[in-house]
Amino acid sequence: MAKMRPQKALRLLAATALLTSATSLGVIGVAAAPAFALPSNCSTGSWTWQPQGATVKCYNGTGQYRAKAYCVNDYNKGTWRYGPWISVGGGWSDAYCNSTYPYLTSSGYDRR
């Protein structure tokens, strides 16, 4: 085994101690994830004039939201209709019933 010069050995020891300390403190190799909170403080509404539909706007949190409306036809067959995904701080998301399913029976919103 080759002998190491004292100065090189001292530098190696110091580097190892620094690396061990930094790793135990979580300084190396760990990036903090950004904070995430679902959209909140949301205002909702719906209307019964044609085309019927629903709306939502969220004011706090992060992520996105969208309006959804459950619409039925004369035979009580129904489908969910969705508005566009909107980022918090954006505008209103509107979901509209269509001519095939013109009657709003339920509404709400999704968050992600």
C-alpha positions in Angstrom: 0.0 0.0 0.0 1.4 3.4 -1.0 2.0 6.0 1.6 0.0 9.2 1.3 1.7 12.5 1.8 0.4 14.3 5.0 -1.0 17.3 3.2 -3.0 15.2 0.7 -4.3 13.0 3.6 -5.3 16.1 5.5 -7.2 17.5 2.5 -8.9 14.2 1.9 -10.0 14.0 5.6 -11.3 17.6 5.5 -13.2 17.0 2.3 -14.8 13.8 3.8 -15.8 15.6 7.0 -17.3 18.5 5.0 -19.3 16.1 2.7 -20.5 14.1 5.8 -21.6 17.3 7.5 -23.3 18.7 4.5 -25.2 15.5 3.8 -26.4 15.1 7.3 -27.7 18.7 7.2 -29.6 18.0 4.0 -27.6 20.5 2.0 -26.4 18.3 -0.8 -28.7 16.5 -3.3 -32.0 17.6 -2.0 -34.1 20.3 -3.7 -37.1 21.6 -1.8 -40.4 20.9 -3.6 -42.6 23.9 -4.2 -45.6 24.3 -1.9 -48.8 22.9 -3.2 -52.4 23.7 -2.0 -55.5 22.8 -3.9 -57.5 25.8 -5.2 -59.8 27.2 -2.4 -62.1 30.1 -1.7 -64.1 29.3 -4.8 -67.2 31.2 -6.0 -69.8 29.1 -7.8 -73.0 29.7 -9.7 -75.4 28.2 -12.2 -78.2 29.5 -14.4 -81.4 28.1 -15.9 -81.7 30.2 -19.1 -80.5 28.5 -22.3 -77.9 27.2 -22.6 -78.1 26.2 -19.0 -74.8 25.7 -17.1 -72.5 26.3 -14.2 -69.5 28.5 -13.4 -66.6 28.6 -10.8 -63.7 30.9 -9.9 -61.1 30.1 -7.2 -59.1 32.8 -5.5 -56.6 31.0 -3.3 -54.2 28.0 -3.4 -52.3 26.7 -6.4 -53.2 24.3 -9.2 -56.3 24.4 -11.4 -60.1 24.2 -11.3 -62.9 23.6 -13.7 -66.7 23.8 -13.6 -68.9 20.8 -14.2 -72.6 20.5 -15.0 -74.8 17.4 -15.1 -77.2 17.9 -17.9 -80.2 15.7 -18.9 -82.6 15.4 -21.8 -86.4 14.8 -22.0 -85.9 11.1 -21.3 -83.8 11.7 -18.1 -80.6 10.5 -19.8 -77.7 12.6 -18.7 -74.0 13.4 -19.0 -71.4 15.6 -17.3 -70.2 18.6 -19.2 -67.0 20.3 -18.2 -65.5 23.8 -18.5 -61.8 24.4 -19.3 -59.1 24.0 -16.6 -58.2 27.4 -15.2 -55.2 28.2 -13.1 -55.8 30.0 -9.7 -55.7 33.7 -10.4 -57.3 33.2 -13.8 -60.8 33.8 -14.8 -64.1 31.9 -14.6 -64.5 28.3 -15.8 -68.0 27.8 -17.4 -69.6 24.4 -18.3 -72.6 24.5 -20.6 -75.4 22.1 -21.3 -76.0 21.5 -25.0 -78.9 20.9 -27.3 -78.8 17.1 -26.8 -78.8 17.4 -23.0 -80.3 20.9 -22.3 -81.4 20.7 -18.7 -79.1 21.3 -15.8 -79.8 19.1 -12.8 -76.5 19.3 -10.8 -73.3 21.3 -10.8 -70.0 21.5 -9.0 -66.3 21.8 -9.8 -63.1 19.8 -9.9 -59.7 20.8 -8.5 -56.2 19.5 -9.2 
